[in-house]
Amino acid sequence: MQKFEKDGKVTVIFKQKFAIVSDRNFTIEPLEFKYFDSQTKKVKIYRSKRYDIEVSNPLGDKDSQKLITSKVNAKDRPLKRGIDTLFAVMIFGIGLLSGVVLSYLFRYLRDKKIEKKDLSITQKISSTKSEKELLSLLLPFMDRSSKIKELIQKIENNIYANGTNKIDRKKIAKEFESLLVDDELEEILR
């Protein structure tokens, strides 16, 4: 599109090129443009001409079928099969390899989880996240020591009676062996 001004008037030239490929004759219908004419102060309509296009040497039915349907050479078929077979073997190999890797990864993670379960009581105490977990770990040792019994009562008070007793899990884990020794047993052994 070109735009230029001449004698106070703006002129616009619009050009459009078309490339049409056809196998038979056809017609380009007229186009219609509306524009405002500044001299007559009216909207005018410009219509293009109708163009009848004749295609020289149009294809017959047999020739058009030749364009649409292409023959596959016998030499091309084995090459295509070879590529498809190679691709299928590669996909199978990748799938097999990823299955083996995932199975070993699953076993490794499962074994790690089993190792985590085999922690000592002191490690379990220091890794508890709530007072209820700590209580469930200490309850089996309640009858072995009056110190642990007293500690369990403080934890129960915190959980069930909204107590504010300070419980230091790391300190309990560090001194767990000494908490197991009952006061009365210490006096008898001395």
C-alpha positions in Angstrom: 0.0 0.0 0.0 1.4 3.4 -1.0 0.2 6.6 0.4 1.2 10.1 -0.9 -0.2 13.6 -0.9 -0.6 15.7 -4.1 -2.3 19.1 -4.3 -3.7 18.8 -0.7 -5.2 15.4 -1.5 -4.2 12.1 0.0 -3.9 9.3 -2.6 -3.6 5.7 -1.6 -2.6 3.0 -4.0 -3.3 -0.6 -3.0 -1.8 -3.5 -5.0 -2.3 -7.1 -4.3 -0.6 -9.9 -6.2 -2.1 -13.4 -6.4 -0.6 -16.7 -7.4 -3.2 -19.3 -8.1 -2.5 -22.9 -9.1 -5.4 -24.8 -10.6 -6.0 -27.8 -12.7 -9.2 -26.5 -14.3 -10.6 -23.2 -15.6 -12.1 -20.8 -13.0 -13.5 -17.2 -12.6 -12.5 -14.4 -10.3 -15.6 -12.6 -9.4 -15.5 -8.7 -9.2 -14.4 -7.1 -6.0 -16.2 -4.1 -4.5 -14.6 -1.2 -2.6 -16.5 1.6 -0.9 -14.7 4.9 -0.4 -15.6 8.6 0.4 -15.1 11.0 -2.5 -14.0 14.4 -1.0 -15.0 16.3 -4.1 -18.6 15.1 -4.4 -18.8 14.5 -0.6 -20.5 11.1 -1.2 -19.6 7.5 -0.7 -18.7 5.9 -3.9 -18.3 2.2 -4.9 -15.6 0.9 -7.1 -16.1 -2.5 -8.7 -13.3 -4.5 -10.3 -13.7 -6.4 -13.5 -14.7 -10.1 -13.7 -11.8 -12.2 -14.8 -12.4 -15.6 -16.6 -9.2 -17.6 -16.2 -8.5 -20.4 -18.7 -5.9 -22.9 -17.8 -3.9 -24.1 -20.7 -3.4 -27.9 -20.9 -5.8 -28.8 -18.0 -5.1 -32.3 -16.5 -7.5 -35.1 -17.4 -8.8 -37.5 -14.8 -6.0 -40.0 -15.5 -3.2 -37.4 -15.0 -4.7 -36.0 -11.8 -4.8 -39.5 -10.4 -1.2 -39.8 -11.1 -0.4 -36.7 -9.1 -2.5 -37.7 -6.2 -1.4 -41.4 -6.0 2.3 -41.9 -5.9 3.9 -45.2 -6.5 6.2 -46.6 -3.9 9.3 -48.3 -5.2 10.1 -51.8 -4.0 13.5 -50.5 -2.9 11.9 -47.9 -0.5 9.8 -50.5 1.4 12.7 -52.4 3.1 14.4 -49.1 4.1 11.2 -47.9 5.7 10.7 -51.2 7.5 14.3 -51.1 8.7 13.8 -47.7 10.2 10.6 -48.7 11.8 12.1 -51.8 13.2 15.1 -50.0 14.5 12.9 -47.4 16.2 10.7 -50.1 17.8 13.9 -51.9 19.1 15.2 -48.6 20.5 11.8 -47.9 22.3 11.7 -51.4 23.7 15.3 -51.1 25.0 14.6 -47.7 26.6 11.5 -49.1 28.2 13.3 -52.2 29.5 16.2 -50.1 30.8 13.9 -47.6 32.6 11.9 -50.5 34.1 15.1 -52.1 35.5 16.3 -48.7 36.9 12.9 -48.0 38.5 12.8 -51.4 40.1 16.3 -50.9 41.7 15.3 -47.5 42.8 12.1 -48.8 44.4 14.1 -51.5 46.3 16.7 -49.0 47.4 14.1 -46.7 48.8 12.2 -49.6 50.5 15.5 -50.7 52.1 16.1 -47.2 53.4 12.7 -47.1 54.9 13.4 -50.4 56.7 16.7 -49.1 58.0 14.9 -46.0 59.4 12.5 -48.3 61.3 15.5 -50.0 63.0 16.5 -46.9 64.9 17.5 -47.2 68.5 15.0 -45.9 71.1 17.1 -42.8 71.7 17.1 -41.9 68.0 13.3 -42.5 67.9 12.8 -40.2 70.9 14.8 -37.4 69.5 13.1 -37.7 66.1 9.5 -37.6 67.4 7.4 -34.7 66.2 4.7 -34.6 68.8 4.2 -35.3 72.4 1.7 -38.1 71.6 4.5 -39.9 69.7 6.9 -39.4 72.6 4.2 -40.7 75.0 3.7 -43.9 72.9 7.5 -44.5 72.8 7.9 -44.1 76.6 4.8 -46.0 77.8 6.4 -49.5 77.6 9.1 -48.3 80.0 6.8 -46.8 82.6 7.1 -49.7 85.1 10.9 -49.8 84.9 11.6 -46.4 86.4 10.0 -43.8 88.6 11.7 -41.1 86.6 10.1 -42.2 83.4 6.8 -42.6 85.1 7.1 -39.0 86.3 8.0 -37.8 82.8 5.0 -39.7 81.3 2.7 -37.9 83.8 4.0 -34.5 82.7 3.5 -35.4 79.0 0.0 -36.6 79.7 -0.7 -33.4 81.6 0.4 -31.4 78.6 -1.7 -33.5 76.1 -4.9 -34.0 78.0 -5.0 -31.2 80.6 -3.5 -28.4 78.6 -0.4 -28.3 80.8 2.6 -26.2 80.1 5.4 -28.5 81.2 8.5 -28.1 79.1 9.6 -31.4 77.5 13.1 -31.5 75.9 13.1 -34.5 73.6 16.9 -34.3 72.9 17.7 -34.2 76.6 15.4 -37.2 77.2 17.1 -39.1 74.4 20.5 -38.3 75.7 19.7 -39.3 79.3 17.4 -42.2 78.5 19.7 -44.9 79.8 20.1 -43.1 83.1 16.3 -42.6 83.3 15.8 -46.3 83.1 17.8 -46.9 86.3 15.3 -46.7 89.1 16.2 -44.6 92.2 15.6 -47.6 94.5 17.8 -49.9 92.5 20.6 -47.4 92.6 20.5 -47.3 96.4 20.5 -51.1 96.7 23.4 -51.5 94.3 25.6 -49.0 96.3 
